[in-house]
């Protein structure tokens, strides 16, 4: 798998994982169906999925070669990017007014 495919796969995984907490009512896709999840649970899922995507990125980097050491700046930037990627799911869940 080329590096371009790995980067594309990681970005697609990040977009999917960032919007997943806002797309369903189950806790981590396997928990019981709830009438509504609180925002705190959704944010906890978002943090957990950030680390899952980070682990996938680390595995892809390890597969490609040597793992580069990262400072706090890397995690600050990727964390804000992950939150930015979750914006469509947040808008869908909390800001769109639905006609019933």
Buried (B, 14 or more C-beta within 10 A) or exposed (E): EEEEEBEEBBBEBBBBBBBBBBEBEBBEEEEEEEEEBEEEBBEBBBEEBBEEBBEBBEEBBEEEEEEEEEEEEEEEEBBEBBBEBBEBBBEEBEEEEEEE
